[in-house]
Amino acid sequence: MNDILSQIARCVETGKIDRNCPYPPDMKGQDGADELARQALDGGVSPDEVLENALIPAMATVGDRFSRKEIFVPQMLMAAKAMNSAMKHLKPFFQSGETKRKGKFIIGTVSGDLHDIGKNLVAMMIEGGGWEIIDLGVDVSTEKFMKALEENPGAAVGLSALLTTTMENMKKTVSSIKEKQADTKILVGGAPVTREYCDKIGADFYSPDPQGAVNYLKTLVSA
């Protein structure tokens, strides 16, 4: 069992999505995260074990390497695709309630901002960390964030902005959420965002990279 889980983890870390994926070259023609996850479940490995002992550690390794600038956005995206190819086999178990997620995470790029690569990376990393993702997309109004929170009580929220001109909209959304649901944990990020700005607008956490967000959410679950 440990062998197939370590194989899945290696596929995620190296971006080996499935058997047809040519990357990485030294694994050409071998099963990828897609096939191995299916084999693990068919062989009696529980969805929880695949998540906790393969996908989460692998995405943590990827996140740490990205933080240290040992890999870059293309490798992160490949790893996330490999993770998603394994996750599709686990999702029916989550949807049936047989396997529990750590919590819900609502994420979106704030109103007026159409950038999504950073948001997508964070969403993929957090999903790989065992959370259910509610991705609202880009140019998301405060009202849309509020509606998603009403439909998913207790969820944490992630706000992304890549433009200095849309940071004001981030501030408005944080203010509205905190006014209505003060206990909601709000994470903010994006190129122009800083820890100081996070504190200034009353958000709970800022990280310059996706792994920081994963690590922070982990503290909420263990608290």
Phi, psi and omega in degrees: 000313181300329182295313182290327177293321179291328176293317177299314180301317180295321178299317179294313182299327183260357179079027178274096188287307181206183184301326183280348182290125183281356186247138352283156186304325184286355178244017182302132178084355179269159175299146178251194182302324180301302184294318184294322178296318178297316179297320180298313180295318179296332181272006175098002175286134183284152176304322178301318181293320178299316181292307188285328187253357178230300188289312183296311178298323181295315180291330175294318177298316179299315180298318179295319179294324177294318179299325181273003181062031175274335172228167185232186188306316180302318179292324177298316182294322177296317179298318181295323177295320178296318178299316180296327180292331175279321183298329183299333178281338181271334188302323177301328179288325176292316184294329180279347182088359180294326178239136185262140170276164180285337181164185179248143180229115178268130182222147177191158172273135190293165181309134178089354184242126185253009182279138184225354184297313180298316179299316181296320179297315180297315180300316181295318181295318182289324175297320177294341176273003174101015181257152172276128184260132171245097186266114182272356177088213183247166178053049186268124181286160176303320182298322181292320175298316182296319180296318180296324178293320178297323182280342182227069183301139179088357180289152170271160185232138175241128180245131180241142174214135178248353182245139177297331182289339181260359179296331178295325178291327175298316180300317180296318181294315178302314181300315181294318180295314183294329179292320183270321184223080188300333183280350182296130177275126183243125177253138180234152179193175183131159187309314183275353186278141179231168176299322180297318180294320177305311180295320183297321184268359175086017175282167186265333186205143174229139173220141177283351180218159185300323185297328178299321178294319178299314181296322179294315180298326178300323180291331180292323181287322184275350182291000000 
